[in-house]
């Protein structure tokens, strides 16, 4: 039977937000441990490299959509 762990301090304090909080929310710390192993580091970097083109295409599409919406908005000069 698995023992239920107490949530870390950042989950108990909802006012504490930031990039570190976001990283913890994704569960990366629990998947990889306190420090990345060599293989985990390799897999993370490989995944980042392989998805770069797809991520940049999505960023460009989103930026264009935002620019088009703002261009047609009356409050934007």
mmCIF file of the N, C-alpha and C atoms, coordinates in Angstrom:
data_MODEL
# 
_entry.id   MODEL 
# 
loop_
_atom_site.group_PDB 
_atom_site.id 
_atom_site.type_symbol 
_atom_site.label_atom_id 
_atom_site.label_alt_id 
_atom_site.label_comp_id 
_atom_site.label_asym_id 
_atom_site.label_entity_id 
_atom_site.label_seq_id 
_atom_site.pdbx_PDB_ins_code 
_atom_site.Cartn_x 
_atom_site.Cartn_y 
_atom_site.Cartn_z 
_atom_site.occupancy 
_atom_site.B_iso_or_equiv 
_atom_site.pdbx_formal_charge 
_atom_site.auth_seq_id 
_atom_site.auth_comp_id 
_atom_site.auth_asym_id 
_atom_site.auth_atom_id 
_atom_site.pdbx_PDB_model_num 
ATOM 1   N N  . UNK A 1 1  ? 0.843   -1.178 0.000   1.00 0.00 ? 1  UNK A N  1 
ATOM 2   C CA . UNK A 1 1  ? 0.000   0.000  0.000   1.00 0.00 ? 1  UNK A CA 1 
ATOM 3   C C  . UNK A 1 1  ? 0.885   1.237  0.000   1.00 0.00 ? 1  UNK A C  1 
ATOM 4   N N  . UNK A 1 2  ? 0.580   2.187  -0.860  1.00 0.00 ? 2  UNK A N  1 
ATOM 5   C CA . UNK A 1 2  ? 1.364   3.408  -0.950  1.00 0.00 ? 2  UNK A CA 1 
ATOM 6   C C  . UNK A 1 2  ? 0.967   4.379  0.147   1.00 0.00 ? 2  UNK A C  1 
ATOM 7   N N  . UNK A 1 3  ? 1.969   5.003  0.722   1.00 0.00 ? 3  UNK A N  1 
ATOM 8   C CA . UNK A 1 3  ? 1.719   5.997  1.762   1.00 0.00 ? 3  UNK A CA 1 
ATOM 9   C C  . UNK A 1 3  ? 1.505   7.352  1.101   1.00 0.00 ? 3  UNK A C  1 
ATOM 10  N N  . UNK A 1 4  ? 0.515   8.072  1.539   1.00 0.00 ? 4  UNK A N  1 
ATOM 11  C CA . UNK A 1 4  ? 0.228   9.388  0.981   1.00 0.00 ? 4  UNK A CA 1 
ATOM 12  C C  . UNK A 1 4  ? 1.185   10.408 1.579   1.00 0.00 ? 4  UNK A C  1 
ATOM 13  N N  . UNK A 1 5  ? 1.878   11.133 0.707   1.00 0.00 ? 5  UNK A N  1 
ATOM 14  C CA . UNK A 1 5  ? 2.854   12.116 1.170   1.00 0.00 ? 5  UNK A CA 1 
ATOM 15  C C  . UNK A 1 5  ? 2.171   13.453 1.423   1.00 0.00 ? 5  UNK A C  1 
ATOM 16  N N  . UNK A 1 6  ? 2.695   14.201 2.378   1.00 0.00 ? 6  UNK A N  1 
ATOM 17  C CA . UNK A 1 6  ? 2.195   15.543 2.670   1.00 0.00 ? 6  UNK A CA 1 
ATOM 18  C C  . UNK A 1 6  ? 2.666   16.487 1.563   1.00 0.00 ? 6  UNK A C  1 
ATOM 19  N N  . UNK A 1 7  ? 1.779   17.364 1.072   1.00 0.00 ? 7  UNK A N  1 
ATOM 20  C CA . UNK A 1 7  ? 2.205   18.271 0.004   1.00 0.00 ? 7  UNK A CA 1 
ATOM 21  C C  . UNK A 1 7  ? 3.313   19.203 0.475   1.00 0.00 ? 7  UNK A C  1 
ATOM 22  N N  . UNK A 1 8  ? 4.209   19.579 -0.415  1.00 0.00 ? 8  UNK A N  1 
ATOM 23  C CA . UNK A 1 8  ? 5.288   20.500 -0.052  1.00 0.00 ? 8  UNK A CA 1 
ATOM 24  C C  . UNK A 1 8  ? 4.746   21.866 0.343   1.00 0.00 ? 8  UNK A C  1 
ATOM 25  N N  . UNK A 1 9  ? 5.604   22.687 0.922   1.00 0.00 ? 9  UNK A N  1 
ATOM 26  C CA . UNK A 1 9  ? 5.184   23.982 1.457   1.00 0.00 ? 9  UNK A CA 1 
ATOM 27  C C  . UNK A 1 9  ? 4.572   24.882 0.402   1.00 0.00 ? 9  UNK A C  1 
ATOM 28  N N  . UNK A 1 10 ? 5.027   24.814 -0.851  1.00 0.00 ? 10 UNK A N  1 
ATOM 29  C CA . UNK A 1 10 ? 4.514   25.708 -1.881  1.00 0.00 ? 10 UNK A CA 1 
ATOM 30  C C  . UNK A 1 10 ? 3.086   25.367 -2.268  1.00 0.00 ? 10 UNK A C  1 
ATOM 31  N N  . UNK A 1 11 ? 2.642   24.147 -2.019  1.00 0.00 ? 11 UNK A N  1 
ATOM 32  C CA . UNK A 1 11 ? 1.245   23.806 -2.294  1.00 0.00 ? 11 UNK A CA 1 
ATOM 33  C C  . UNK A 1 11 ? 0.338   24.269 -1.167  1.00 0.00 ? 11 UNK A C  1 
ATOM 34  N N  . UNK A 1 12 ? 0.879   24.342 0.031   1.00 0.00 ? 12 UNK A N  1 
ATOM 35  C CA . UNK A 1 12 ? 0.069   24.773 1.166   1.00 0.00 ? 12 UNK A CA 1 
ATOM 36  C C  . UNK A 1 12 ? -0.096  26.279 1.189   1.00 0.00 ? 12 UNK A C  1 
ATOM 37  N N  . UNK A 1 13 ? 0.772   27.018 0.496   1.00 0.00 ? 13 UNK A N  1 
ATOM 38  C CA . UNK A 1 13 ? 0.706   28.471 0.473   1.00 0.00 ? 13 UNK A CA 1 
ATOM 39  C C  . UNK A 1 13 ? 0.365   28.927 -0.947  1.00 0.00 ? 13 UNK A C  1 
ATOM 40  N N  . UNK A 1 14 ? -0.918  29.171 -1.245  1.00 0.00 ? 14 UNK A N  1 
ATOM 41  C CA . UNK A 1 14 ? -1.296  29.516 -2.624  1.00 0.00 ? 14 UNK A CA 1 
ATOM 42  C C  . UNK A 1 14 ? -0.780  30.866 -3.096  1.00 0.00 ? 14 UNK A C  1 
ATOM 43  N N  . UNK A 1 15 ? -0.351  31.737 -2.176  1.00 0.00 ? 15 UNK A N  1 
ATOM 44  C CA . UNK A 1 15 ? 0.175   33.045 -2.589  1.00 0.00 ? 15 UNK A CA 1 
ATOM 45  C C  . UNK A 1 15 ? 1.566   32.928 -3.190  1.00 0.00 ? 15 UNK A C  1 
ATOM 46  N N  . UNK A 1 16 ? 2.246   31.858 -2.923  1.00 0.00 ? 16 UNK A N  1 
ATOM 47  C CA . UNK A 1 16 ? 3.609   31.690 -3.424  1.00 0.00 ? 16 UNK A CA 1 
ATOM 48  C C  . UNK A 1 16 ? 3.546   31.185 -4.866  1.00 0.00 ? 16 UNK A C  1 
ATOM 49  N N  . UNK A 1 17 ? 3.861   32.043 -5.780  1.00 0.00 ? 17 UNK A N  1 
ATOM 50  C CA . UNK A 1 17 ? 3.795   31.713 -7.200  1.00 0.00 ? 17 UNK A CA 1 
ATOM 51  C C  . UNK A 1 17 ? 5.098   32.123 -7.878  1.00 0.00 ? 17 UNK A C  1 
ATOM 52  N N  . UNK A 1 18 ? 5.351   31.569 -9.030  1.00 0.00 ? 18 UNK A N  1 
ATOM 53  C CA . UNK A 1 18 ? 6.539   31.911 -9.788  1.00 0.00 ? 18 UNK A CA 1 
ATOM 54  C C  . UNK A 1 18 ? 6.959   30.746 -10.654 1.00 0.00 ? 18 UNK A C  1 
ATOM 55  N N  . UNK A 1 19 ? 8.091   30.886 -11.323 1.00 0.00 ? 19 UNK A N  1 
ATOM 56  C CA . UNK A 1 19 ? 8.532   29.842 -12.232 1.00 0.00 ? 19 UNK A CA 1 
ATOM 57  C C  . UNK A 1 19 ? 8.873   28.559 -11.486 1.00 0.00 ? 19 UNK A C  1 
ATOM 58  N N  . UNK A 1 20 ? 9.435   28.688 -10.286 1.00 0.00 ? 20 UNK A N  1 
ATOM 59  C CA . UNK A 1 20 ? 9.752   27.498 -9.504  1.00 0.00 ? 20 UNK A CA 1 
ATOM 60  C C  . UNK A 1 20 ? 8.471   26.768 -9.133  1.00 0.00 ? 20 UNK A C  1 
ATOM 61  N N  . UNK A 1 21 ? 7.458   27.527 -8.759  1.00 0.00 ? 21 UNK A N  1 
ATOM 62  C CA . UNK A 1 21 ? 6.164   26.924 -8.428  1.00 0.00 ? 21 UNK A CA 1 
ATOM 63  C C  . UNK A 1 21 ? 5.600   26.185 -9.637  1.00 0.00 ? 21 UNK A C  1 
ATOM 64  N N  . UNK A 1 22 ? 5.708   26.794 -10.804 1.00 0.00 ? 22 UNK A N  1 
ATOM 65  C CA . UNK A 1 22 ? 5.203   26.170 -12.021 1.00 0.00 ? 22 UNK A CA 1 
ATOM 66  C C  . UNK A 1 22 ? 5.948   24.879 -12.308 1.00 0.00 ? 22 UNK A C  1 
ATOM 67  N N  . UNK A 1 23 ? 7.247   24.898 -12.122 1.00 0.00 ? 23 UNK A N  1 
ATOM 68  C CA . UNK A 1 23 ? 8.042   23.697 -12.339 1.00 0.00 ? 23 UNK A CA 1 
ATOM 69  C C  . UNK A 1 23 ? 7.597   22.585 -11.408 1.00 0.00 ? 23 UNK A C  1 
ATOM 70  N N  . UNK A 1 24 ? 7.365   22.918 -10.154 1.00 0.00 ? 24 UNK A N  1 
ATOM 71  C CA . UNK A 1 24 ? 6.903   21.914 -9.204  1.00 0.00 ? 24 UNK A CA 1 
ATOM 72  C C  . UNK A 1 24 ? 5.506   21.416 -9.559  1.00 0.00 ? 24 UNK A C  1 
ATOM 73  N N  . UNK A 1 25 ? 4.653   22.313 -10.045 1.00 0.00 ? 25 UNK A N  1 
ATOM 74  C CA . UNK A 1 25 ? 3.297   21.914 -10.395 1.00 0.00 ? 25 UNK A CA 1 
ATOM 75  C C  . UNK A 1 25 ? 3.287   20.862 -11.501 1.00 0.00 ? 25 UNK A C  1 
ATOM 76  N N  . UNK A 1 26 ? 4.234   20.906 -12.390 1.00 0.00 ? 26 UNK A N  1 
ATOM 77  C CA . UNK A 1 26 ? 4.275   19.933 -13.473 1.00 0.00 ? 26 UNK A CA 1 
ATOM 78  C C  . UNK A 1 26 ? 4.690   18.557 -12.990 1.00 0.00 ? 26 UNK A C  1 
ATOM 79  N N  . UNK A 1 27 ? 5.213   18.478 -11.791 1.00 0.00 ? 27 UNK A N  1 
ATOM 80  C CA . UNK A 1 27 ? 5.607   17.193 -11.250 1.00 0.00 ? 27 UNK A CA 1 
ATOM 81  C C  . UNK A 1 27 ? 6.991   16.763 -11.677 1.00 0.00 ? 27 UNK A C  1 
ATOM 82  N N  . UNK A 1 28 ? 7.728   17.655 -12.322 1.00 0.00 ? 28 UNK A N  1 
ATOM 83  C CA . UNK A 1 28 ? 9.055   17.299 -12.809 1.00 0.00 ? 28 UNK A CA 1 
ATOM 84  C C  . UNK A 1 28 ? 9.965   16.861 -11.670 1.00 0.00 ? 28 UNK A C  1 
ATOM 85  N N  . UNK A 1 29 ? 9.828   17.496 -10.527 1.00 0.00 ? 29 UNK A N  1 
ATOM 86  C CA . UNK A 1 29 ? 10.684  17.150 -9.393  1.00 0.00 ? 29 UNK A CA 1 
ATOM 87  C C  . UNK A 1 29 ? 10.448  15.713 -8.946  1.00 0.00 ? 29 UNK A C  1 
ATOM 88  N N  . UNK A 1 30 ? 9.200   15.283 -8.975  1.00 0.00 ? 30 UNK A N  1 
ATOM 89  C CA . UNK A 1 30 ? 8.890   13.938 -8.517  1.00 0.00 ? 30 UNK A CA 1 
ATOM 90  C C  . UNK A 1 30 ? 9.233   12.881 -9.556  1.00 0.00 ? 30 UNK A C  1 
ATOM 91  N N  . UNK A 1 31 ? 9.284   13.283 -10.802 1.00 0.00 ? 31 UNK A N  1 
ATOM 92  C CA . UNK A 1 31 ? 9.644   12.347 -11.857 1.00 0.00 ? 31 UNK A CA 1 
ATOM 93  C C  . UNK A 1 31 ? 11.155  12.150 -11.906 1.00 0.00 ? 31 UNK A C  1 
ATOM 94  N N  . UNK A 1 32 ? 11.894  13.238 -11.786 1.00 0.00 ? 32 UNK A N  1 
ATOM 95  C CA . UNK A 1 32 ? 13.338  13.178 -11.998 1.00 0.00 ? 32 UNK A CA 1 
ATOM 96  C C  . UNK A 1 32 ? 14.145  13.099 -10.717 1.00 0.00 ? 32 UNK A C  1 
ATOM 97  N N  . UNK A 1 33 ? 13.566  13.446 -9.574  1.00 0.00 ? 33 UNK A N  1 
ATOM 98  C CA . UNK A 1 33 ? 14.318  13.468 -8.331  1.00 0.00 ? 33 UNK A CA 1 
ATOM 99  C C  . UNK A 1 33 ? 14.917  14.841 -8.095  1.00 0.00 ? 33 UNK A C  1 
ATOM 100 N N  . UNK A 1 34 ? 15.704  14.969 -7.042  1.00 0.00 ? 34 UNK A N  1 
ATOM 101 C CA . UNK A 1 34 ? 16.278  16.269 -6.688  1.00 0.00 ? 34 UNK A CA 1 
ATOM 102 C C  . UNK A 1 34 ? 17.286  16.744 -7.728  1.00 0.00 ? 34 UNK A C  1 
ATOM 103 N N  . UNK A 1 35 ? 18.032  15.823 -8.301  1.00 0.00 ? 35 UNK A N  1 
ATOM 104 C CA . UNK A 1 35 ? 19.013  16.160 -9.336  1.00 0.00 ? 35 UNK A CA 1 
ATOM 105 C C  . UNK A 1 35 ? 18.819  15.200 -10.505 1.00 0.00 ? 35 UNK A C  1 
ATOM 106 N N  . UNK A 1 36 ? 18.935  15.730 -11.713 1.00 0.00 ? 36 UNK A N  1 
ATOM 107 C CA . UNK A 1 36 ? 18.746  14.890 -12.891 1.00 0.00 ? 36 UNK A CA 1 
ATOM 108 C C  . UNK A 1 36 ? 19.896  13.914 -13.058 1.00 0.00 ? 36 UNK A C  1 
ATOM 109 N N  . UNK A 1 37 ? 19.550  12.709 -13.417 1.00 0.00 ? 37 UNK A N  1 
ATOM 110 C CA . UNK A 1 37 ? 20.585  11.744 -13.755 1.00 0.00 ? 37 UNK A CA 1 
ATOM 111 C C  . UNK A 1 37 ? 21.086  12.053 -15.165 1.00 0.00 ? 37 UNK A C  1 
ATOM 112 N N  . UNK A 1 38 ? 22.129  11.400 -15.559 1.00 0.00 ? 38 UNK A N  1 
ATOM 113 C CA . UNK A 1 38 ? 22.699  11.615 -16.884 1.00 0.00 ? 38 UNK A CA 1 
ATOM 114 C C  . UNK A 1 38 ? 21.690  11.274 -17.975 1.00 0.00 ? 38 UNK A C  1 
ATOM 115 N N  . UNK A 1 39 ? 21.033  10.142 -17.831 1.00 0.00 ? 39 UNK A N  1 
ATOM 116 C CA . UNK A 1 39 ? 20.066  9.717  -18.844 1.00 0.00 ? 39 UNK A CA 1 
ATOM 117 C C  . UNK A 1 39 ? 18.854  10.654 -18.881 1.00 0.00 ? 39 UNK A C  1 
ATOM 118 N N  . UNK A 1 40 ? 18.376  11.074 -17.713 1.00 0.00 ? 40 UNK A N  1 
ATOM 119 C CA . UNK A 1 40 ? 17.238  11.998 -17.668 1.00 0.00 ? 40 UNK A CA 1 
ATOM 120 C C  . UNK A 1 40 ? 17.593  13.318 -18.337 1.00 0.00 ? 40 UNK A C  1 
ATOM 121 N N  . UNK A 1 41 ? 18.794  13.822 -18.083 1.00 0.00 ? 41 UNK A N  1 
ATOM 122 C CA . UNK A 1 41 ? 19.238  15.067 -18.717 1.00 0.00 ? 41 UNK A CA 1 
ATOM 123 C C  . UNK A 1 41 ? 19.281  14.913 -20.230 1.00 0.00 ? 41 UNK A C  1 
ATOM 124 N N  . UNK A 1 42 ? 19.805  13.798 -20.676 1.00 0.00 ? 42 UNK A N  1 
ATOM 125 C CA . UNK A 1 42 ? 19.880  13.520 -22.109 1.00 0.00 ? 42 UNK A CA 1 
ATOM 126 C C  . UNK A 1 42 ? 18.487  13.500 -22.731 1.00 0.00 ? 42 UNK A C  1 
ATOM 127 N N  . UNK A 1 43 ? 17.543  12.826 -22.076 1.00 0.00 ? 43 UNK A N  1 
ATOM 128 C CA . UNK A 1 43 ? 16.192  12.716 -22.618 1.00 0.00 ? 43 UNK A CA 1 
ATOM 129 C C  . UNK A 1 43 ? 15.470  14.059 -22.639 1.00 0.00 ? 43 UNK A C  1 
ATOM 130 N N  . UNK A 1 44 ? 15.667  14.876 -21.603 1.00 0.00 ? 44 UNK A N  1 
ATOM 131 C CA . UNK A 1 44 ? 15.050  16.204 -21.571 1.00 0.00 ? 44 UNK A CA 1 
ATOM 132 C C  . UNK A 1 44 ? 15.597  17.058 -22.707 1.00 0.00 ? 44 UNK A C  1 
ATOM 133 N N  . UNK A 1 45 ? 16.914  17.084 -22.874 1.00 0.00 ? 45 UNK A N  1 
ATOM 134 C CA . UNK A 1 45 ? 17.523  17.881 -23.946 1.00 0.00 ? 45 UNK A CA 1 
ATOM 135 C C  . UNK A 1 45 ? 17.110  17.382 -25.326 1.00 0.00 ? 45 UNK A C  1 
ATOM 136 N N  . UNK A 1 46 ? 17.055  16.077 -25.493 1.00 0.00 ? 46 UNK A N  1 
ATOM 137 C CA . UNK A 1 46 ? 16.648  15.508 -26.775 1.00 0.00 ? 46 UNK A CA 1 
ATOM 138 C C  . UNK A 1 46 ? 15.207  15.893 -27.098 1.00 0.00 ? 46 UNK A C  1 
ATOM 139 N N  . UNK A 1 47 ? 14.343  15.834 -26.092 1.00 0.00 ? 47 UNK A N  1 
ATOM 140 C CA . UNK A 1 47 ? 12.952  16.223 -26.303 1.00 0.00 ? 47 UNK A CA 1 
ATOM 141 C C  . UNK A 1 47 ? 12.814  17.688 -26.663 1.00 0.00 ? 47 UNK A C  1 
ATOM 142 N N  . UNK A 1 48 ? 13.613  18.544 -26.007 1.00 0.00 ? 48 UNK A N  1 
ATOM 143 C CA . UNK A 1 48 ? 13.570  19.971 -26.322 1.00 0.00 ? 48 UNK A CA 1 
ATOM 144 C C  . UNK A 1 48 ? 14.033  20.236 -27.749 1.00 0.00 ? 48 UNK A C  1 
ATOM 145 N N  . UNK A 1 49 ? 15.089  19.554 -28.167 1.00 0.00 ? 49 UNK A N  1 
ATOM 146 C CA . UNK A 1 49 ? 15.614  19.755 -29.520 1.00 0.00 ? 49 UNK A CA 1 
ATOM 147 C C  . UNK A 1 49 ? 14.634  19.255 -30.574 1.00 0.00 ? 49 UNK A C  1 
ATOM 148 N N  . UNK A 1 50 ? 14.020  18.101 -30.316 1.00 0.00 ? 50 UNK A N  1 
ATOM 149 C CA . UNK A 1 50 ? 13.129  17.507 -31.312 1.00 0.00 ? 50 UNK A CA 1 
ATOM 150 C C  . UNK A 1 50 ? 11.830  18.279 -31.481 1.00 0.00 ? 50 UNK A C  1 
ATOM 151 N N  . UNK A 1 51 ? 11.407  18.980 -30.452 1.00 0.00 ? 51 UNK A N  1 
ATOM 152 C CA . UNK A 1 51 ? 10.131  19.691 -30.534 1.00 0.00 ? 51 UNK A CA 1 
ATOM 153 C C  . UNK A 1 51 ? 10.304  21.185 -30.790 1.00 0.00 ? 51 UNK A C  1 
ATOM 154 N N  . UNK A 1 52 ? 11.526  21.654 -30.977 1.00 0.00 ? 52 UNK A N  1 
ATOM 155 C CA . UNK A 1 52 ? 11.772  23.085 -31.155 1.00 0.00 ? 52 UNK A CA 1 
ATOM 156 C C  . UNK A 1 52 ? 11.032  23.648 -32.368 1.00 0.00 ? 52 UNK A C  1 
ATOM 157 N N  . UNK A 1 53 ? 11.117  22.988 -33.501 1.00 0.00 ? 53 UNK A N  1 
ATOM 158 C CA . UNK A 1 53 ? 10.460  23.489 -34.713 1.00 0.00 ? 53 UNK A CA 1 
ATOM 159 C C  . UNK A 1 53 ? 8.946   23.567 -34.519 1.00 0.00 ? 53 UNK A C  1 
ATOM 160 N N  . UNK A 1 54 ? 8.376   22.559 -33.909 1.00 0.00 ? 54 UNK A N  1 
ATOM 161 C CA . UNK A 1 54 ? 6.933   22.547 -33.663 1.00 0.00 ? 54 UNK A CA 1 
ATOM 162 C C  . UNK A 1 54 ? 6.530   23.652 -32.699 1.00 0.00 ? 54 UNK A C  1 
ATOM 163 N N  . UNK A 1 55 ? 7.317   23.843 -31.640 1.00 0.00 ? 55 UNK A N  1 
ATOM 164 C CA . UNK A 1 55 ? 7.014   24.896 -30.670 1.00 0.00 ? 55 UNK A CA 1 
ATOM 165 C C  . UNK A 1 55 ? 7.133   26.279 -31.293 1.00 0.00 ? 55 UNK A C  1 
ATOM 166 N N  . UNK A 1 56 ? 8.143   26.503 -32.122 1.00 0.00 ? 56 UNK A N  1 
ATOM 167 C CA . UNK A 1 56 ? 8.318   27.803 -32.767 1.00 0.00 ? 56 UNK A CA 1 
ATOM 168 C C  . UNK A 1 56 ? 7.191   28.078 -33.764 1.00 0.00 ? 56 UNK A C  1 
ATOM 169 N N  . UNK A 1 57 ? 6.747   27.059 -34.483 1.00 0.00 ? 57 UNK A N  1 
ATOM 170 C CA . UNK A 1 57 ? 5.627   27.223 -35.407 1.00 0.00 ? 57 UNK A CA 1 
ATOM 171 C C  . UNK A 1 57 ? 4.360   27.608 -34.637 1.00 0.00 ? 57 UNK A C  1 
ATOM 172 N N  . UNK A 1 58 ? 4.143   26.971 -33.502 1.00 0.00 ? 58 UNK A N  1 
ATOM 173 C CA . UNK A 1 58 ? 2.968   27.280 -32.685 1.00 0.00 ? 58 UNK A CA 1 
ATOM 174 C C  . UNK A 1 58 ? 3.065   28.697 -32.114 1.00 0.00 ? 58 UNK A C  1 
ATOM 175 N N  . UNK A 1 59 ? 4.260   29.100 -31.667 1.00 0.00 ? 59 UNK A N  1 
ATOM 176 C CA . UNK A 1 59 ? 4.460   30.467 -31.159 1.00 0.00 ? 59 UNK A CA 1 
ATOM 177 C C  . UNK A 1 59 ? 4.162   31.491 -32.251 1.00 0.00 ? 59 UNK A C  1 
ATOM 178 N N  . UNK A 1 60 ? 4.642   31.231 -33.461 1.00 0.00 ? 60 UNK A N  1 
ATOM 179 C CA . UNK A 1 60 ? 4.425   32.160 -34.577 1.00 0.00 ? 60 UNK A CA 1 
ATOM 180 C C  . UNK A 1 60 ? 2.946   32.267 -34.929 1.00 0.00 ? 60 UNK A C  1 
ATOM 181 N N  . UNK A 1 61 ? 2.266   31.133 -34.961 1.00 0.00 ? 61 UNK A N  1 
ATOM 182 C CA . UNK A 1 61 ? 0.836   31.130 -35.264 1.00 0.00 ? 61 UNK A CA 1 
ATOM 183 C C  . UNK A 1 61 ? 0.056   31.906 -34.216 1.00 0.00 ? 61 UNK A C  1 
ATOM 184 N N  . UNK A 1 62 ? 0.379   31.682 -32.961 1.00 0.00 ? 62 UNK A N  1 
ATOM 185 C CA . UNK A 1 62 ? -0.304  32.370 -31.872 1.00 0.00 ? 62 UNK A CA 1 
ATOM 186 C C  . UNK A 1 62 ? -0.013  33.865 -31.908 1.00 0.00 ? 62 UNK A C  1 
ATOM 187 N N  . UNK A 1 63 ? 1.244   34.241 -32.139 1.00 0.00 ? 63 UNK A N  1 
ATOM 188 C CA . UNK A 1 63 ? 1.610   35.660 -32.197 1.00 0.00 ? 63 UNK A CA 1 
ATOM 189 C C  . UNK A 1 63 ? 0.887   36.364 -33.344 1.00 0.00 ? 63 UNK A C  1 
ATOM 190 N N  . UNK A 1 64 ? 0.778   35.702 -34.487 1.00 0.00 ? 64 UNK A N  1 
ATOM 191 C CA . UNK A 1 64 ? 0.066   36.284 -35.623 1.00 0.00 ? 64 UNK A CA 1 
ATOM 192 C C  . UNK A 1 64 ? -1.416  36.471 -35.305 1.00 0.00 ? 64 UNK A C  1 
ATOM 193 N N  . UNK A 1 65 ? -2.018  35.486 -34.659 1.00 0.00 ? 65 UNK A N  1 
ATOM 194 C CA . UNK A 1 65 ? -3.439  35.587 -34.296 1.00 0.00 ? 65 UNK A CA 1 
ATOM 195 C C  . UNK A 1 65 ? -3.672  36.737 -33.321 1.00 0.00 ? 65 UNK A C  1 
ATOM 196 N N  . UNK A 1 66 ? -2.790  36.888 -32.349 1.00 0.00 ? 66 UNK A N  1 
ATOM 197 C CA . UNK A 1 66 ? -2.910  37.986 -31.380 1.00 0.00 ? 66 UNK A CA 1 
ATOM 198 C C  . UNK A 1 66 ? -2.744  39.328 -32.085 1.00 0.00 ? 66 UNK A C  1 
ATOM 199 N N  . UNK A 1 67 ? -1.764  39.424 -32.984 1.00 0.00 ? 67 UNK A N  1 
ATOM 200 C CA . UNK A 1 67 ? -1.527  40.678 -33.712 1.00 0.00 ? 67 UNK A CA 1 
ATOM 201 C C  . UNK A 1 67 ? -2.729  41.047 -34.577 1.00 0.00 ? 67 UNK A C  1 
ATOM 202 N N  . UNK A 1 68 ? -3.351  40.065 -35.214 1.00 0.00 ? 68 UNK A N  1 
ATOM 203 C CA . UNK A 1 68 ? -4.515  40.342 -36.052 1.00 0.00 ? 68 UNK A CA 1 
ATOM 204 C C  . UNK A 1 68 ? -5.701  40.811 -35.224 1.00 0.00 ? 68 UNK A C  1 
ATOM 205 N N  . UNK A 1 69 ? -5.899  40.224 -34.056 1.00 0.00 ? 69 UNK A N  1 
ATOM 206 C CA . UNK A 1 69 ? -6.997  40.640 -33.180 1.00 0.00 ? 69 UNK A CA 1 
ATOM 207 C C  . UNK A 1 69 ? -6.755  42.054 -32.681 1.00 0.00 ? 69 UNK A C  1 
ATOM 208 N N  . UNK A 1 70 ? -5.523  42.330 -32.276 1.00 0.00 ? 70 UNK A N  1 
ATOM 209 C CA . UNK A 1 70 ? -5.207  43.670 -31.767 1.00 0.00 ? 70 UNK A CA 1 
ATOM 210 C C  . UNK A 1 70 ? -5.261  44.719 -32.871 1.00 0.00 ? 70 UNK A C  1 
ATOM 211 N N  . UNK A 1 71 ? -4.912  44.337 -34.078 1.00 0.00 ? 71 UNK A N  1 
ATOM 212 C CA . UNK A 1 71 ? -4.928  45.283 -35.194 1.00 0.00 ? 71 UNK A CA 1 
ATOM 213 C C  . UNK A 1 71 ? -6.343  45.771 -35.486 1.00 0.00 ? 71 UNK A C  1 
ATOM 214 N N  . UNK A 1 72 ? -7.307  44.889 -35.343 1.00 0.00 ? 72 UNK A N  1 
ATOM 215 C CA . UNK A 1 72 ? -8.683  45.263 -35.626 1.00 0.00 ? 72 UNK A CA 1 
ATOM 216 C C  . UNK A 1 72 ? -9.428  45.851 -34.441 1.00 0.00 ? 72 UNK A C  1 
ATOM 217 N N  . UNK A 1 73 ? -8.778  45.935 -33.293 1.00 0.00 ? 73 UNK A N  1 
ATOM 218 C CA . UNK A 1 73 ? -9.451  46.426 -32.088 1.00 0.00 ? 73 UNK A CA 1 
ATOM 219 C C  . UNK A 1 73 ? -9.431  47.954 -32.048 1.00 0.00 ? 73 UNK A C  1 
ATOM 220 N N  . UNK A 1 74 ? -10.553 48.556 -31.663 1.00 0.00 ? 74 UNK A N  1 
ATOM 221 C CA . UNK A 1 74 ? -10.661 50.017 -31.678 1.00 0.00 ? 74 UNK A CA 1 
ATOM 222 C C  . UNK A 1 74 ? -9.847  50.691 -30.575 1.00 0.00 ? 74 UNK A C  1 
ATOM 223 N N  . UNK A 1 75 ? -9.563  49.993 -29.493 1.00 0.00 ? 75 UNK A N  1 
ATOM 224 C CA . UNK A 1 75 ? -8.827  50.598 -28.381 1.00 0.00 ? 75 UNK A CA 1 
ATOM 225 C C  . UNK A 1 75 ? -7.321  50.654 -28.642 1.00 0.00 ? 75 UNK A C  1 
ATOM 226 N N  . UNK A 1 76 ? -6.857  49.930 -29.652 1.00 0.00 ? 76 UNK A N  1 
ATOM 227 C CA . UNK A 1 76 ? -5.426  49.911 -29.975 1.00 0.00 ? 76 UNK A CA 1 
ATOM 228 C C  . UNK A 1 76 ? -5.184  50.909 -31.100 1.00 0.00 ? 76 UNK A C  1 
ATOM 229 N N  . UNK A 1 77 ? -4.208  51.815 -30.862 1.00 0.00 ? 77 UNK A N  1 
ATOM 230 C CA . UNK A 1 77 ? -3.967  52.884 -31.843 1.00 0.00 ? 77 UNK A CA 1 
ATOM 231 C C  . UNK A 1 77 ? -3.042  52.575 -32.916 1.00 0.00 ? 77 UNK A C  1 
# 
